[in-house]
Amino acid sequence: MKRNIPILLTALLCSAFLSSCAGNAAMRMVADALSSGTTGIAFTGDDDPELVGDALPFALKLYESLMEEVKDSPGLYLTSGSGFIMYSNAWVQGPADMLPDTRVEERKNQTARARKLYLRGRDYVLAGLELKRPGFRASLEGDGYVGFLNLMEKDDVPFLYWAAAGWLAAYAADPFDVELGVGARKARAMLETALRLDEAFDGGAIHDFFVTYYGALPAAMGGSEEKARSHFARAVELSRGLKASPYVSLASTVSVKNQNIREFRDLLNRALAIDVSARTGNRLANIIAQRKARWLLDHASDRFLTTGGKE
């Protein structure tokens, strides 16, 4: 993690003294450093979610400042957009979902804020993808995006994944938004393209996303327990069982739908049994997923009938 310190200090200094840096060349150097992926471990490898959650807003505003100066860096748009989506999911939407019913107005406000942040992140990622694939954003207005998706390559996968993740997360936060609902099929097509190009992306993250997607939707809207379980098995395989999120995803969707409390508890306990230090680059995500697993176990009675759950 020490190798990241000079990069981060340079970024902070340039953010505070933009006019003192050597113009656009200096900004580009910082943008390239921040979007190269070398600094990510400073966040994803941390074991203190509160520390990271407090630091991320400043980092995200830094990225936005840099984007005002460097407008042709796809990697910077990707880093910024994915950062907003991650922040919204872990520190806005997640805590909102855990608020008690006595704080329904606060939950509503936080969910609305999460939706805005998801879309902000999505739009940044799409802007980065537009630099790589000119015309793609306009194609999303109709069906022309299908042709673009057929041209995508493996290095487009992070853009496809994060743009689609932000899009679908925003729709989940406001399922009554008709425009987002229409766009959901486009986001799914982007994820399916990403899966075809690189199913092992980020240790099976695309498969993990599809566990929630197919597990949460009703059958009439395309949901499928069979598909959710298939993606779950592949997500666990690709992550070598070192990610907690697939277990939480299946438990909170399919197990609850089936009122199978035994499976629910088993999956969440398997998530909690994962050693968060076994895969340091994924430590933070595992800690956050395990927090959700504990909360779900503590609030199981909210999701299962007292006499109807399968034991």
C-alpha positions in Angstrom: 0.0 0.0 0.0 3.0 2.3 0.6 3.6 2.6 -3.2 0.3 4.4 -3.5 1.1 7.2 -1.1 3.2 9.4 -3.6 0.4 9.1 -6.2 -2.3 10.1 -3.7 -0.3 13.0 -2.4 0.4 14.2 -5.9 -3.4 14.1 -6.6 -4.3 15.9 -3.4 -1.7 18.7 -4.1 -3.0 19.1 -7.6 -6.5 19.3 -6.4 -5.7 22.0 -3.9 -3.4 24.0 -6.2 -4.7 23.4 -9.7 -3.4 26.7 -10.9 0.1 25.9 -9.6 0.4 22.6 -11.4 2.1 22.6 -14.8 -1.2 22.9 -16.7 -3.0 20.1 -18.5 0.1 18.0 -18.7 0.2 17.7 -14.9 -3.5 17.0 -14.7 -3.1 14.3 -17.2 -0.3 12.7 -15.3 -2.4 12.6 -12.1 -5.5 11.4 -14.1 -3.4 8.6 -15.6 -2.1 7.6 -12.2 -5.5 7.6 -10.6 -7.2 5.6 -13.4 -4.4 3.1 -13.8 -5.8 0.8 -11.0 -2.6 1.0 -8.9 -4.3 3.0 -6.2 -7.4 0.9 -5.8 -5.9 -1.4 -3.2 -5.7 1.6 -0.8 -9.5 1.4 -0.7 -10.5 -2.1 -1.6 -7.9 -3.7 0.7 -8.8 -1.6 3.7 -10.4 -3.2 6.8 -12.2 -0.1 8.0 -15.4 0.7 6.0 -16.0 3.9 8.0 -12.6 5.2 7.2 -13.0 4.5 3.5 -16.6 5.8 3.5 -15.4 9.1 5.0 -12.6 9.4 2.5 -14.5 8.5 -0.7 -16.5 11.7 -1.1 -13.4 13.8 -1.2 -11.7 11.4 -3.6 -14.8 11.4 -5.9 -14.9 15.2 -6.0 -11.2 15.1 -6.8 -11.9 12.9 -9.8 -14.6 15.3 -10.9 -12.2 18.2 -10.7 -9.7 16.3 -12.8 -12.4 15.4 -15.4 -13.0 19.2 -15.9 -9.3 19.4 -17.0 -8.8 16.1 -18.7 -11.8 15.3 -20.9 -10.4 12.5 -23.0 -9.4 9.8 -20.5 -11.7 6.8 -20.6 -10.0 5.3 -17.5 -10.6 8.5 -15.4 -14.3 8.4 -16.3 -14.5 4.7 -15.4 -12.7 5.2 -12.1 -15.0 8.1 -11.2 -18.2 6.4 -12.2 -17.5 3.1 -10.6 -16.5 5.0 -7.4 -19.8 6.8 -7.3 -21.7 3.5 -7.8 -19.7 1.7 -5.1 -20.1 4.6 -2.7 -23.9 4.7 -3.3 -24.3 1.0 -2.8 -22.1 0.5 0.3 -22.6 3.8 2.2 -26.0 5.1 1.0 -28.3 2.4 -0.2 -26.9 -0.3 2.1 -27.4 1.6 5.3 -30.8 2.9 4.1 -32.0 -0.7 3.6 -31.1 -1.5 7.2 -33.1 1.4 8.7 -36.0 0.3 10.9 -39.6 1.0 9.8 -39.8 3.8 12.4 -37.4 5.8 10.1 -39.2 5.3 6.9 -38.9 8.9 5.7 -35.1 8.8 6.2 -35.0 5.6 4.3 -36.9 7.1 1.5 -34.6 10.1 1.3 -31.5 8.0 1.4 -32.8 5.7 -1.3 -33.6 8.7 -3.5 -30.1 10.0 -3.0 -28.6 6.5 -3.8 -30.6 6.6 -7.1 -29.1 9.9 -8.1 -25.6 8.7 -7.3 -26.1 5.5 -9.2 -27.1 7.5 -12.3 -24.3 10.0 -11.9 -21.8 7.1 -11.8 -23.5 5.4 -14.8 -23.3 8.5 -16.9 -19.6 9.0 -16.1 -18.9 5.4 -17.1 -20.9 5.8 -20.3 -19.0 8.9 -21.1 -15.7 6.9 -20.8 -17.1 4.2 -23.0 -18.2 6.8 -25.5 -14.6 7.9 -25.8 -13.7 4.3 -26.7 -16.8 3.6 -28.8 -18.0 6.9 -30.3 -21.7 6.8 -30.9 -22.6 4.3 -28.3 -24.5 6.6 -26.0 -26.7 7.9 -28.9 -27.3 4.3 -29.9 -28.9 3.6 -26.5 -31.8 5.9 -27.5 -33.0 3.2 -29.8 -31.9 -0.3 -30.7 -28.6 0.6 -32.4 -26.8 -0.4 -29.2 -27.1 -4.1 -30.2 -24.7 -3.6 -33.1 -22.3 -1.8 -30.9 -22.3 -4.5 -28.3 -21.4 -7.0 -31.0 -18.2 -4.9 -31.6 -17.2 -4.8 -27.9 -13.9 -6.4 -26.8 -12.5 -7.6 -23.5 -11.1 -4.3 -22.4 -14.6 -2.8 -22.7 -15.9 -5.2 -20.0 -15.3 -2.9 -17.0 -17.2 -0.1 -18.7 -20.1 -2.4 -19.6 -20.3 -3.9 -16.1 -20.2 -0.7 -14.1 -22.5 1.3 -16.4 -25.1 -1.6 -16.3 -24.6 -2.0 -12.6 -25.3 1.6 -11.9 -28.3 1.6 -14.3 -30.0 -1.5 -12.8 -29.2 -0.4 -9.2 -31.0 3.0 -9.9 -34.0 1.1 -11.3 -34.1 -1.2 -8.2 -34.1 2.0 -6.1 -37.1 3.4 -8.0 -38.9 0.6 -9.8 -41.8 2.9 -10.7 -39.5 5.0 -13.0 -40.8 4.0 -16.5 -37.7 5.4 -18.3 -35.3 3.4 -16.1 -37.5 0.3 -16.6 -37.3 0.6 -20.4 -33.5 0.9 -20.0 -33.2 -2.1 -17.8 -33.2 -4.5 -20.8 -30.4 -2.5 -22.4 -28.4 -2.7 -19.2 -29.0 -6.5 -19.0 -27.7 -6.8 -22.6 -24.6 -4.9 -21.6 -24.0 -7.3 -18.7 -24.6 -10.3 -21.0 -22.1 -9.0 -23.4 -19.6 -8.5 -20.6 -20.2 -12.0 -19.4 -19.6 -13.4 -22.9 -16.3 -11.5 -23.2 -14.9 -12.1 -19.7 -17.0 -14.2 -17.3 -14.1 -14.2 -14.8 -14.1 -10.4 -14.5 -13.3 -9.4 -11.0 -13.6 -12.9 -9.6 -17.0 -13.6 -11.1 -18.6 -10.3 -10.3 -20.9 -10.4 -13.3 -22.2 -13.8 -12.3 -22.8 -12.5 -8.8 -24.8 -9.6 -10.2 -27.0 -12.0 -12.1 -27.7 -14.0 -8.9 -29.5 -10.9 -7.6 -31.0 -10.0 -10.9 -32.6 -13.4 -11.6 -33.2 -14.2 -8.0 -35.1 -10.9 -7.1 -37.3 -10.6 -10.2 -40.6 -12.4 -10.3 -40.9 -15.1 -13.0 -43.3 -12.9 -15.0 -40.6 -10.3 -15.4 -37.8 -12.7 -16.3 -36.8 -14.0 -12.9 -35.5 -17.5 -12.7 -34.4 -19.5 -9.7 -32.6 -22.0 -12.0 -30.5 -19.2 -13.6 -29.8 -17.5 -10.2 -28.5 -20.8 -8.8 -26.4 -21.4 -12.0 -24.8 -18.0 -11.7 -24.3 -18.5 -8.0 -22.4 -21.7 -8.5 -20.2 -20.1 -11.2 -19.6 -17.0 -9.0 -18.4 -19.2 -6.1 -16.2 -21.2 -8.4 -14.6 -18.2 -10.1 -14.0 -16.5 -6.7 -12.7 -19.8 -5.2 -15.2 -19.4 -2.5 -13.4 -16.3 -1.2 -16.2 -13.8 -1.8 -19.0 -13.4 0.7 -21.4 -11.5 -1.7 -22.6 -14.5 -3.8 -23.9 -16.2 -0.6 -25.6 -13.1 0.6 -27.1 -12.5 -2.9 -28.7 -16.0 -3.1 -29.9 -16.0 0.5 -31.6 -12.6 0.3 -33.4 -13.4 -2.9 -34.1 -17.1 -3.7 -34.0 -18.4 -0.2 -36.4 -15.7 1.0 -38.7 -16.3 -2.0 -38.9 -20.0 -1.2 -39.2 -19.3 2.5 -36.4 -21.7 3.0 -34.9 -20.4 6.2 -32.6 -23.3 6.6 -30.8 -22.5 3.3 -31.0 -18.8 4.2 -29.1 -19.3 7.4 -26.6 -21.8 5.9 -25.7 -19.4 3.1 -25.2 -16.5 5.4 -23.1 -18.5 7.8 -20.9 -19.6 4.9 -20.5 -15.9 4.0 -19.5 -15.1 7.6 -17.0 -18.0 7.7 -14.9 -16.5 4.9 -11.5 -15.1 6.1 -11.5 -11.5 5.0 -7.7 -11.5 4.9 -7.5 -14.4 2.5 -7.9 -12.1 -0.5 -6.7 -8.7 0.6 -7.8 -6.9 -2.6 -11.3 -7.9 -1.8 -11.2 -7.3 2.0 -13.4 -4.3 2.2 -16.2 -5.8 0.0 -16.1 -8.9 2.1 -16.4 -7.0 5.4 -19.4 -5.0 4.0 -21.0 -8.2 2.7 -20.5 -9.9 6.1 -22.1 -6.9 7.9 -25.2 -7.4 5.7 -25.1 -11.1 6.4 -25.2 -10.5 10.1 -28.0 -8.0 9.8 -30.0 -10.4 7.7 -29.6 -13.1 10.2 -30.6 -10.8 13.0 -33.7 -9.7 11.1 -34.7 -13.1 9.7 -38.1 -12.8 11.3 -38.9 -9.9 9.0 -38.6 -12.1 6.0 -39.9 -15.5 7.1 -43.3 -16.6 8.4 -42.9 -18.0 11.9 -44.6 -21.2 10.9 -44.2 -21.3 7.1 -40.4 -21.3 6.8 -38.8 -24.6 5.6 -36.5 -26.0 8.3 
